[in-house]
């Protein structure tokens, strides 16, 4: 009787440890999601660099020279761009959703089909930019820039289906 009771107790303990071991293995062997690498390009000289088709989610471009750079079809969701110079940059199809864009110069840049949904673009210049098909829904943009952008706003964003004029709130 005692042997039977001890055998039952040790069996349950062994079974418990076996379950814990298997649970531990399951946790270790379950693939974890790969997050985009957050890169910091503060004060970098990146004139003419090609960042096309890259996932740059959350990356930082503070006081960065990006003249003539290309970010075509890149993901810059939640990125931080402050005091940057993007003169004549290729930003076609870029996703700036939720990005902080402060005191950035986009003059002469190509922003066709870019997505600026919920982006904050304060004190940022959009002079002579091509914004055809860009979506600025719920973005914060200085009123003066907004008025200039409405003068040339046209097209519909192919990803979101939102008209540029509607996203800017143009009359």
C-alpha positions as CSV (number, residue, x, y, z in Angstrom):
1,X,0.0,0.0,0.0
2,X,2.8,2.4,0.9
3,X,4.7,1.5,-2.3
4,X,1.6,2.1,-4.3
5,X,1.1,5.6,-2.7
6,X,4.7,6.5,-3.1
7,X,4.6,5.4,-6.7
8,X,1.5,7.5,-7.3
9,X,3.1,10.6,-5.7
10,X,6.4,10.2,-7.6
11,X,4.5,9.6,-10.8
12,X,2.5,12.8,-10.4
13,X,5.7,14.8,-9.6
14,X,7.4,13.3,-12.6
15,X,4.4,14.1,-14.8
16,X,4.3,17.7,-13.4
17,X,8.0,18.3,-14.2
18,X,7.5,16.8,-17.6
19,X,4.7,19.2,-18.3
20,X,6.8,22.2,-17.1
21,X,9.7,21.1,-19.3
22,X,7.5,20.8,-22.3
23,X,5.9,24.2,-21.7
24,X,9.4,25.7,-21.3
25,X,10.5,24.1,-24.6
26,X,7.3,25.4,-26.3
27,X,8.1,29.0,-25.1
28,X,11.7,28.7,-26.3
29,X,10.9,27.3,-29.7
30,X,7.9,29.5,-30.6
31,X,9.0,32.0,-33.2
32,X,8.9,35.5,-32.0
33,X,7.9,38.5,-34.2
34,X,10.8,40.3,-35.7
35,X,10.6,44.1,-35.1
36,X,12.0,46.6,-37.5
37,X,15.4,47.8,-36.4
38,X,15.2,51.4,-35.2
39,X,18.0,53.4,-36.7
40,X,19.3,56.7,-35.5
41,X,20.7,59.0,-38.2
42,X,21.0,62.2,-36.1
43,X,23.3,64.8,-37.7
44,X,24.2,62.4,-40.5
45,X,25.2,63.5,-44.0
46,X,23.2,61.3,-46.2
47,X,22.9,63.3,-49.4
48,X,21.9,61.1,-52.3
49,X,21.5,58.0,-50.2
50,X,19.0,55.3,-51.3
51,X,16.7,54.1,-48.6
52,X,14.1,52.7,-51.1
53,X,11.9,49.8,-50.1
54,X,13.1,49.7,-46.5
55,X,11.3,49.3,-43.2
56,X,12.5,52.3,-41.2
57,X,9.7,52.2,-38.6
58,X,10.5,54.5,-35.7
59,X,13.9,55.6,-37.1
60,X,15.3,59.0,-36.2
61,X,16.5,61.5,-38.8
62,X,17.3,64.6,-36.6
63,X,19.2,67.5,-38.3
64,X,20.0,65.2,-41.2
65,X,21.0,66.2,-44.7
66,X,18.9,64.1,-47.1
67,X,19.2,66.2,-50.2
68,X,18.5,64.1,-53.3
69,X,17.9,61.0,-51.2
70,X,15.4,58.3,-52.2
71,X,12.9,56.7,-49.8
72,X,10.6,55.4,-52.5
73,X,8.1,52.9,-51.0
74,X,9.7,52.9,-47.6
75,X,7.9,52.5,-44.3
76,X,8.7,55.5,-42.0
77,X,5.7,54.9,-39.7
78,X,6.3,56.6,-36.3
79,X,9.6,57.9,-37.5
80,X,11.1,61.2,-36.2
81,X,12.3,63.8,-38.7
82,X,13.3,67.1,-37.2
83,X,15.3,69.9,-38.8
84,X,16.0,67.8,-41.8
85,X,16.7,68.8,-45.3
86,X,15.0,66.7,-48.0
87,X,15.4,69.0,-51.0
88,X,14.6,67.3,-54.3
89,X,14.1,63.9,-52.5
90,X,12.2,61.0,-53.9
91,X,9.5,60.2,-51.4
92,X,7.0,58.4,-53.7
93,X,4.8,55.9,-51.9
94,X,6.5,56.5,-48.5
95,X,4.4,55.7,-45.4
96,X,4.8,58.5,-42.8
97,X,1.8,57.3,-40.7
98,X,2.1,58.8,-37.1
99,X,5.5,60.3,-37.9
100,X,6.8,63.5,-36.2
101,X,8.0,65.8,-38.9
102,X,9.1,69.1,-37.4
103,X,11.0,71.9,-39.3
104,X,11.7,69.7,-42.3
105,X,12.3,71.1,-45.8
106,X,10.5,69.0,-48.5
107,X,11.0,71.6,-51.2
108,X,11.1,70.3,-54.8
109,X,10.5,66.7,-53.5
110,X,8.3,64.0,-55.0
111,X,5.6,63.0,-52.5
112,X,3.3,61.3,-54.9
113,X,1.2,58.6,-53.2
114,X,2.8,59.2,-49.8
115,X,0.8,58.6,-46.7
116,X,0.9,61.1,-43.9
117,X,-2.0,59.8,-41.9
118,X,-1.9,61.2,-38.3
119,X,1.5,62.7,-38.9
120,X,2.6,65.9,-37.2
121,X,4.3,68.1,-39.8
122,X,4.7,71.4,-38.0
123,X,6.9,74.2,-39.3
124,X,7.6,72.0,-42.3
125,X,7.9,73.3,-45.9
126,X,6.3,71.8,-48.9
127,X,7.2,74.4,-51.5
128,X,7.1,73.1,-55.1
129,X,6.5,69.5,-54.0
130,X,4.5,67.0,-56.0
131,X,1.7,65.8,-53.6
132,X,-0.5,64.1,-56.2
133,X,-2.3,61.1,-54.6
134,X,-0.8,61.8,-51.1
135,X,-3.0,61.2,-48.1
136,X,-2.8,63.7,-45.3
137,X,-5.8,62.5,-43.3
138,X,-5.7,63.7,-39.7
139,X,-2.2,65.1,-40.1
140,X,-1.2,68.3,-38.4
141,X,0.1,70.8,-40.9
142,X,0.6,74.6,-40.6
143,X,-2.3,76.5,-42.1
144,X,-0.1,78.5,-44.5
145,X,1.4,75.3,-45.9
146,X,-2.0,73.7,-46.0
147,X,-3.4,76.6,-48.1
148,X,-0.4,76.3,-50.6
149,X,-0.9,72.6,-50.8
150,X,-4.6,72.9,-51.6
151,X,-3.8,75.0,-54.6
152,X,-2.1,72.0,-56.3
153,X,-3.7,69.0,-54.5
154,X,-5.1,66.3,-56.8
155,X,-5.3,62.6,-57.2
156,X,-6.3,59.7,-55.0
157,X,-4.0,57.6,-52.9
158,X,-3.8,54.1,-54.3
159,X,-3.4,52.5,-50.9
160,X,-5.9,54.3,-48.8
161,X,-8.3,55.3,-51.5
162,X,-8.5,58.9,-50.1
163,X,-8.4,61.9,-52.4
164,X,-5.6,64.3,-51.6
165,X,-7.9,67.3,-51.5
166,X,-10.2,65.6,-49.1
167,X,-7.4,64.5,-46.8
168,X,-6.2,68.2,-46.6
169,X,-9.7,69.5,-46.1
170,X,-9.5,71.7,-49.1
171,X,-12.6,73.6,-50.2
